[in-house]
Amino acid sequence: AAESPVLIGASMGGILALKAAERIEARAIVLVNSVPPVGVESTRPQDKIPDVVEWSKSPLKETEDALWDSSREVIEWAHERWRDESGAVLRQLRSGLETKKPSCPVLVIASDKDNDIPPEVSQKLAKMLSADFVLYHQMSHVGPLLGRRARAVARHTLGWLSDHAAVQVTKLAVPRLRFKFFTIFPTERKIKTLFAL
């Protein structure tokens, strides 16, 4: 029999992961700066959304501003790959999708400098899902995926999966302890600070 998958979703992919978990048995879910479902209020200004959001035509400066915590090479790579988005889909997400609380372990990752999904929204989502919550400092919306410290985020996430979902991790390198860059808030309400590169 096939093993249950781990579902990982970032931004819009986060709510899609939650919806997928309603149909399949997931071993664990990782949500990165996820669009929240119904029940999690956002305080973000509600700009008008056009029928087509033409991200593919956005100037390089917008990518630089969005990925300020990434390398020049990653910024240029990402800029060439932006695709247009359906305004109808974005409006539906804004009005809210209902999701069921998953029964598997959930990790919610947030960036403190996220201008799209404020970290307070991610923290509310974690509380609603009884999930572990990790707040990364000095990271953008896509920083956990494409930022200079994305590798360290991946290491921490793999460690969490190993501890909470019995995911076998091979060659997981533990970074040297140099400076604080994220804080983890476990569900048991104890706050502990972790250190990593």
Phi, psi and chi 1 to 4 in degrees:
 res  aa     phi    psi   chi1   chi2   chi3   chi4
   1 ALA       -  142.3      -      -      -      -
   2 ALA   -72.1  145.5      -      -      -      -
   3 GLU   -73.0  150.9  -70.4 -174.7  -12.0      -
   4 SER   -65.5  140.3  -61.1      -      -      -
   5 PRO   -80.8  160.4   30.8  -35.6      -      -
   6 VAL   -95.1  127.5  170.9      -      -      -
   7 LEU   -99.9  126.0  -58.5  177.0      -      -
   8 ILE  -125.8  126.5  -58.9  176.0      -      -
   9 GLY  -139.3  137.1      -      -      -      -
  10 ALA  -115.6  138.3      -      -      -      -
  11 SER    57.6 -119.9 -164.7      -      -      -
  12 MET   -61.5  -31.6 -173.9 -169.0  -53.4      -
  13 GLY   -62.6  -23.1      -      -      -      -
  14 GLY   -65.4  -48.0      -      -      -      -
  15 ILE   -70.7  -29.2 -163.1  159.5      -      -
  16 LEU   -66.3  -36.9  -65.7  177.7      -      -
  17 ALA   -63.6  -41.4      -      -      -      -
  18 LEU   -63.6  -40.0  -71.6  172.5      -      -
  19 LYS   -67.5  -39.1  -67.4  -57.9  -73.5 -177.9
  20 ALA   -63.1  -35.3      -      -      -      -
  21 ALA   -67.4  -14.9      -      -      -      -
  22 GLU   -76.9  -19.3  -65.5  176.8    3.3      -
  23 ARG  -107.6  -26.0  -65.0  174.1  171.0 -108.1
  24 ILE  -127.3  155.5   61.3  173.6      -      -
  25 GLU   -83.8  113.0 -176.8 -179.1  -19.4      -
  26 ALA   -97.0  145.9      -      -      -      -
  27 ARG   -76.6  -35.3 -175.2 -172.9  -66.3 -163.8
  28 ALA  -164.1  162.9      -      -      -      -
  29 ILE  -131.6  135.6  -58.9  172.4      -      -
  30 VAL  -120.1  122.8  178.9      -      -      -
  31 LEU  -114.1  124.2  -54.8  173.8      -      -
  32 VAL  -112.4  111.8 -177.1      -      -      -
  33 ASN    43.8   53.6  -66.6  -42.1      -      -
  34 SER   -77.0  141.9  175.7      -      -      -
  35 VAL   -59.9  129.2  169.1      -      -      -
  36 PRO   -82.7  153.2   31.5  -35.2      -      -
  37 PRO   -84.4 -179.5   32.0  -34.4      -      -
  38 VAL   -55.8  137.6  166.9      -      -      -
  39 GLY   106.6  -12.1      -      -      -      -
  40 VAL  -118.5  109.1  178.3      -      -      -
  41 GLU   -79.4  140.8  -63.2  -61.2  -41.4      -
  42 SER  -111.7  142.4  176.1      -      -      -
  43 THR  -100.6    9.1   55.4      -      -      -
  44 ARG   -69.3  142.4 -167.0  163.1  173.3 -108.9
  45 PRO   -58.1  142.1  -20.4   29.0      -      -
  46 GLN   -98.2   83.8  -57.4  -66.6  -52.4      -
  47 ASP   -71.1  155.4  -58.3  -31.3      -      -
  48 LYS   -69.8  136.8 -176.1  177.1  179.2 -173.9
  49 ILE  -104.9  121.5  -60.4  173.8      -      -
  50 PRO   -71.0  168.9   25.0  -31.5      -      -
  51 ASP   -63.6  -34.4  -71.1  -22.6      -      -
  52 VAL  -129.5  123.3  176.8      -      -      -
  53 VAL   -91.2  109.6 -179.7      -      -      -
  54 GLU   -87.6   68.4  -63.6 -177.2  -31.4      -
  55 TRP   -66.0  -28.0  -75.2  -28.0      -      -
  56 SER   -65.6  -19.7   64.8      -      -      -
  57 LYS  -101.8    6.0  -63.6  178.1 -177.4  174.9
  58 SER   -70.6  145.2   63.0      -      -      -
  59 PRO   -68.7  156.4   21.3  -28.2      -      -
  60 LEU   -55.3  -33.6  179.9   60.8      -      -
  61 LYS   -58.4  -36.6  175.2   77.7  165.8   69.6
  62 GLU   -65.7  -38.2  -73.8 -174.6   17.1      -
  63 THR   -68.2  -40.0  -56.3      -      -      -
  64 GLU   -61.0  -42.1  -69.1  169.5  -17.5      -
  65 ASP   -67.6  -37.6  -69.0  -13.5      -      -
  66 ALA   -74.3  -34.6      -      -      -      -
  67 LEU  -111.8   43.3  -82.5   68.9      -      -
  68 TRP   -61.9  -19.4   51.8  -94.0      -      -
  69 ASP   -99.1   17.4   53.4  -16.1      -      -
  70 SER  -110.5  166.7  -60.7      -      -      -
  71 SER   -77.8  162.8   67.8      -      -      -
  72 ARG   -59.0  -41.1 -174.8   73.1 -163.4  174.1
  73 GLU   -61.3  -42.9 -179.8 -177.5   16.3      -
  74 VAL   -68.6  -39.8  168.3      -      -      -
  75 ILE   -59.0  -46.8  -71.4  169.3      -      -
  76 GLU   -66.8  -39.3  -69.0  174.8   -0.1      -
  77 TRP   -61.7  -46.4  176.5   88.0      -      -
  78 ALA   -67.1  -41.2      -      -      -      -
  79 HIS   -58.0  -38.4 -179.3   70.0      -      -
  80 GLU   -71.1  -15.1  -66.7  172.6    4.2      -
  81 ARG  -110.4   -0.5  -73.5  162.5  176.2   78.8
  82 TRP   -60.4  139.7  -67.2  137.9      -      -
  83 ARG  -122.1  153.5  -63.7  -67.4  176.9  -98.1
  84 ASP   -66.6  154.1  -64.7  -17.1      -      -
  85 GLU  -124.6  146.9 -171.9   63.9   70.6      -
  86 SER   -71.6  122.3  162.9      -      -      -
  87 GLY   -64.0  -33.7      -      -      -      -
  88 ALA   -62.7  -40.4      -      -      -      -
  89 VAL   -64.7  -45.5  168.5      -      -      -
  90 LEU   -64.4  -37.8  -65.3  178.3      -      -
  91 ARG   -65.8  -38.3  -73.1 -168.4  -69.2  -89.1
  92 GLN   -63.7  -41.9  175.9   64.2   50.6      -
  93 LEU   -64.3  -39.2  -69.9  174.3      -      -
  94 ARG   -64.8  -40.6  178.4 -178.0  -76.8  176.7
  95 SER   -73.5  -18.8   63.0      -      -      -
  96 GLY   108.0  138.2      -      -      -      -
  97 LEU  -116.6  137.8  -74.7  177.5      -      -
  98 GLU   -83.6  140.2  -68.6 -166.8   14.4      -
  99 THR  -134.8  156.5   59.6      -      -      -
 100 LYS   -92.8  149.2  -65.0  177.4 -176.8  172.9
 101 LYS   -71.0  122.7 -177.2  177.2  177.3  179.6
 102 PRO   -69.8  153.8    5.8   -2.9      -      -
 103 SER   -92.0  -10.6   57.4      -      -      -
 104 CYS   -88.4  167.1   63.1      -      -      -
 105 PRO   -61.7  142.7  -19.5   30.1      -      -
 106 VAL  -130.4  136.1  179.8      -      -      -
 107 LEU  -116.6  126.2  172.8   63.6      -      -
 108 VAL  -108.8  122.9  174.1      -      -      -
 109 ILE  -108.1  134.4  -66.9  172.5      -      -
 110 ALA  -134.0  154.1      -      -      -      -
 111 SER  -110.0  133.8  -57.8      -      -      -
 112 ASP   -71.2  -18.9   71.3  -26.2      -      -
 113 LYS  -108.3   26.1  -55.6  -64.2 -176.3 -170.7
 114 ASP   -76.3  118.9 -170.1  -24.7      -      -
 115 ASN   -90.2   -6.6  -67.3  -34.8      -      -
 116 ASP   -99.3  -49.2  -64.8  -50.3      -      -
 117 ILE  -120.3   98.4  -52.6  -66.4      -      -
 118 PRO   -56.0  143.7  -22.2   32.8      -      -
 119 PRO   -58.8  -28.2   17.2  -27.8      -      -
 120 GLU   -63.4  -34.0  -56.1   79.4   33.7      -
 121 VAL   -67.2  -43.7  170.4      -      -      -
 122 SER   -63.3  -37.0  -67.0      -      -      -
 123 GLN   -66.9  -39.4 -167.1  162.9   18.6      -
 124 LYS   -63.8  -39.6  -70.9  176.1 -170.2  173.7
 125 LEU   -62.1  -44.5  173.6   61.1      -      -
 126 ALA   -60.2  -41.8      -      -      -      -
 127 LYS   -63.9  -43.5 -175.7  175.5 -179.4 -178.9
 128 MET   -61.9  -35.9 -176.4  176.7   99.0      -
 129 LEU   -92.7    0.7  -60.4  177.2      -      -
 130 SER    53.6   43.0  -57.8      -      -      -
 131 ALA   -99.6  161.0      -      -      -      -
 132 ASP   -74.1  146.6  -74.2  -15.4      -      -
 133 PHE  -128.3  128.1  175.9   69.2      -      -
 134 VAL  -122.3  124.8  179.5      -      -      -
 135 LEU  -107.8  116.9  177.3   64.3      -      -
 136 TYR   -91.8  133.8  -74.5   90.9      -      -
 137 HIS   -89.9  144.7  -58.4  -64.9      -      -
 138 GLN    56.3   48.8  -65.6  -60.2  -46.7      -
 139 MET  -132.4  146.0  -83.8 -160.9 -169.8      -
 140 SER   -86.8 -177.4   67.1      -      -      -
 141 HIS   -56.8  -42.9 -179.2   65.0      -      -
 142 VAL  -101.5    5.2  -68.3      -      -      -
 143 GLY   -54.0  -42.5      -      -      -      -
 144 PRO   -62.1  -21.2  -26.5   36.3      -      -
 145 LEU  -100.6  -40.3  -53.5  174.9      -      -
 146 LEU  -123.1    0.1  -63.0  175.5      -      -
 147 GLY   -75.9  172.0      -      -      -      -
 148 ARG   -61.9  -24.4  -69.7 -177.4 -178.8   90.1
 149 ARG  -105.4   19.1  -67.8 -178.6  -73.2  137.5
 150 ALA   -60.1  -35.8      -      -      -      -
 151 ARG   -61.9  -40.3 -174.2  179.1  -59.7  -94.7
 152 ALA   -67.4  -37.0      -      -      -      -
 153 VAL   -61.4  -43.9  175.3      -      -      -
 154 ALA   -62.3  -41.0      -      -      -      -
 155 ARG   -61.6  -45.7  -76.5 -168.0 -166.0  111.1
 156 HIS   -63.7  -41.5  173.4 -102.4      -      -
 157 THR   -64.0  -42.2  -57.6      -      -      -
 158 LEU   -62.6  -38.7  -74.2  171.6      -      -
 159 GLY   -63.5  -42.4      -      -      -      -
 160 TRP   -62.3  -43.2 -178.2   88.7      -      -
 161 LEU   -63.7  -38.6  -73.3  168.6      -      -
 162 SER   -63.1  -41.1  178.3      -      -      -
 163 ASP   -75.9  -36.2  -68.1  -17.0      -      -
 164 HIS  -105.9  -17.6  -66.6   82.2      -      -
 165 ALA  -132.5   14.5      -      -      -      -
 166 ALA    52.9   36.0      -      -      -      -
 167 VAL   -82.9  126.7  171.5      -      -      -
 168 GLN   -75.7  122.6  -64.6  -63.3  -43.4      -
 169 VAL  -116.4  124.3  178.5      -      -      -
 170 THR  -107.1  142.9   56.7      -      -      -
 171 LYS    55.4   44.2  -63.1 -175.9  179.4  178.7
 172 LEU   -81.9  107.7  175.8   61.3      -      -
 173 ALA   -82.6  128.5      -      -      -      -
 174 VAL   -89.9  120.5  177.2      -      -      -
 175 PRO   -68.3  155.5   22.9  -29.6      -      -
 176 ARG   -67.7  149.6  -61.7 -177.7  125.2 -138.1
 177 LEU   -85.1  111.1  -52.5  179.8      -      -
 178 ARG  -122.1  -47.2  -68.8 -161.0 -176.0  160.8
 179 PHE  -155.0  156.9   57.2   85.5      -      -
 180 LYS   -74.6  132.3  171.9 -178.0  169.5 -176.8
 181 PHE  -142.4    0.4   82.8  102.7      -      -
 182 PHE  -151.5  160.1   63.8   82.7      -      -
 183 THR  -126.4  134.8  -50.9      -      -      -
 184 ILE  -110.2  136.9 -177.3  166.3      -      -
 185 PHE  -117.2   92.1  -60.1   85.1      -      -
 186 PRO   -65.6  161.1  -16.0   28.3      -      -
 187 THR   -62.4  -27.0   19.5      -      -      -
 188 GLU   -73.5    9.7   48.8  -94.3   17.9      -
 189 ARG    74.0   -2.3  -61.2  -80.8  177.1 -135.4
 190 LYS   -77.7  139.4  -66.0  177.2 -175.4  170.2
 191 ILE  -106.9  127.0  -62.8  176.3      -      -
 192 LYS  -133.9  144.7   95.3 -178.6  146.8  173.9
 193 THR  -102.4  133.3  -58.6      -      -      -
 194 LEU  -109.7  154.3  -57.5  178.0      -      -
 195 PHE  -122.1  143.6  -63.8   83.5      -      -
 196 ALA  -163.7  174.8      -      -      -      -
 197 LEU   -68.4      -  -74.6  175.3      -      -
